[in-house]
């Protein structure tokens, strides 16, 4: 992917905590294990550790472990002799076979004895200790990698960052494709914020690319958004009656949120949204004004 995908953007508390920790560990030689779902930006976080660390002027090498044979993995490790002083990033290290894990242990032992100077960063979307307990991941390798863990939060826990990422990715992709940047209506943005983004930033980037190519320079409304996003679980639809949580709810905020969800599901059609909520159209318009909701 292009350089836009390698940028770290976000102001949400969960993201900022991770970024702060990454910049703290960057000044040390300690091994880092980046945790997080696929597509959440684990490689981008690893690159940030390298970028702000003491090895920033040296090489950053990536070995993608998923689907890699033991022979190819060993070959890739042997090529890191050119990486002396740089950073080695092992992407999805949990995907290595037990024998490949053994080869990695020997490689790290040799590096620790001074044969090769490098910074090690690994990532995983699986719970490594669970794999250790089931015998699918070497315990000695686990403790070599799990020195400073950094957890990259999924996009559904960074909803306040979605609009920021949407704008930046759209601008970068429009520049790449020679297209104009699309704009998004308020209801379209609310719909995107309510979606759970199971593919995380990778999925958001793919969505932005589709909108740039198909709707460059246009205003995106809910009906322009792919149906899998409009009807996805990110709209937090639930079956059965509502159960009041022990801590209670902010009823005013909940009402505004339900109106936004109804408008998103109705593709911005106010009459249809009113029917979804059991309201008359006039009552719906009044409550939209009350919550300063635009379409």
HELIX and SHEET records of a PDB file:
HELIX    1   1 UNK A    3  UNK A    6  5                                   4    
HELIX    2   2 UNK A   13  UNK A   25  1                                  13    
HELIX    3   3 UNK A   42  UNK A   52  1                                  11    
HELIX    4   4 UNK A   70  UNK A   78  1                                   9    
HELIX    5   5 UNK A   79  UNK A   83  5                                   5    
HELIX    6   6 UNK A   93  UNK A   95  5                                   3    
HELIX    7   7 UNK A   98  UNK A  112  1                                  15    
HELIX    8   8 UNK A  128  UNK A  133  1                                   6    
HELIX    9   9 UNK A  139  UNK A  145  1                                   7    
HELIX   10  10 UNK A  155  UNK A  157  5                                   3    
HELIX   11  11 UNK A  159  UNK A  161  5                                   3    
HELIX   12  12 UNK A  162  UNK A  177  1                                  16    
HELIX   13  13 UNK A  186  UNK A  194  1                                   9    
HELIX   14  14 UNK A  200  UNK A  215  1                                  16    
HELIX   15  15 UNK A  222  UNK A  224  5                                   3    
HELIX   16  16 UNK A  227  UNK A  230  1                                   4    
HELIX   17  17 UNK A  233  UNK A  235  5                                   3    
HELIX   18  18 UNK A  251  UNK A  265  1                                  15    
HELIX   19  19 UNK A  270  UNK A  277  1                                   8    
HELIX   20  20 UNK A  281  UNK A  290  1                                  10    
SHEET    1   A 5 UNK A  60  UNK A  64  0                                        
SHEET    2   A 5 UNK A  87  UNK A  91  1                                        
SHEET    3   A 5 UNK A 119  UNK A 124  1                                        
SHEET    4   A 5 UNK A  32  UNK A  35  1                                        
SHEET    5   A 5 UNK A 148  UNK A 151  1                                        
SHEET    1   B 2 UNK A 183  UNK A 184  0                                        
SHEET    2   B 2 UNK A 219  UNK A 220  1                                        
END                                                                             
